[in-house]
Amino acid sequence: MTATTSPFSFRLSAVSLDGSFGRQSDKDQKREQGVAIFDLLDNNSFAPVGHDGGPYRLCLVLADRRLVMTVTTQNGAPVLCHHFSLTSFRRLLRDYSLVCDSYSDAMAGSEP
């Protein structure tokens, strides 16, 4: 970090998920995603190697069994783009999906 950059320059200012993440019509899932994004943005630190500072925007997309992570600066200048294979996480993601579905079913059938 140079003398002219502040610690606030090395942080995520926004995270977005495209429609490929789950059932977008499920209001509970949307709320949970919103809470997760809020928690991620709260007091974070993000410093891509070889870049002078942000703040940064993170966009996550699921495409062709890959997680595509794109990072841009606040004004939209590209910083990096990575493609991660989800094959090794297939079992974990399936189990997580089952837990989420079970939770949603339980909440839908529960009484106050």
C-alpha positions, -999 to 999 in steps of 0.1 A, spaced: 0 0 0 14 34 -10 12 65 11 -16 79 -11 -39 48 -7 -61 43 23 -72 10 38 -106 18 25 -93 14 -11 -86 -23 -5 -122 -35 1 -152 -49 -17 -179 -22 -21 -204 -44 -39 -212 -81 -45 -237 -93 -71 -250 -127 -80 -266 -134 -113 -298 -154 -117 -279 -187 -119 -277 -189 -81 -308 -209 -69 -344 -202 -72 -347 -164 -76 -384 -166 -69 -378 -179 -34 -380 -148 -11 -364 -166 18 -334 -175 -4 -331 -140 -16 -332 -127 20 -305 -152 30 -283 -141 0 -288 -105 10 -277 -112 46 -247 -131 34 -237 -103 11 -242 -77 38 -220 -97 62 -193 -101 35 -192 -63 28 -192 -54 65 -156 -45 75 -139 -65 47 -104 -64 32 -98 -72 -4 -64 -66 -21 -58 -82 -56 -21 -88 -61 -5 -62 -83 -34 -37 -82 -32 -2 -68 -66 -2 -50 -103 0 -54 -128 -1 -39 -138 -32 -59 -170 -48 -72 -173 -86 -72 -197 -104 -96 -203 -142 -93 -219 -162 -121 -225 -200 -124 -218 -211 -160 -210 -245 -175 -203 -261 -141 -179 -233 -132 -180 -204 -109 -169 -173 -127 -156 -146 -104 -152 -111 -120 -137 -82 -101 -138 -46 -114 -131 -13 -98 -159 10 -86 -160 27 -120 -161 -6 -139 -125 -11 -150 -116 -48 -152 -92 -61 -125 -94 -99 -127 -116 -128 -138 -112 -164 -126 -131 -195 -136 -133 -222 -109 -144 -257 -116 -171 -269 -93 -166 -306 -100 -146 -312 -68 -173 -295 -48 -202 -314 -63 -209 -335 -33 -206 -306 -8 -229 -284 -30 -255 -312 -32 -254 -317 5 -257 -280 11 -287 -278 -12 -304 -307 7 -299 -288 40 -313 -256 25 -343 -274 11 -349 -292 44 -347 -259 63 -371 -242 39 -396 -271 42 -394 -269 80 -399 -232 80 -429 -234 57 -446 -260 79 -438 -245 113 -462 -224 133 -453 -192 151 
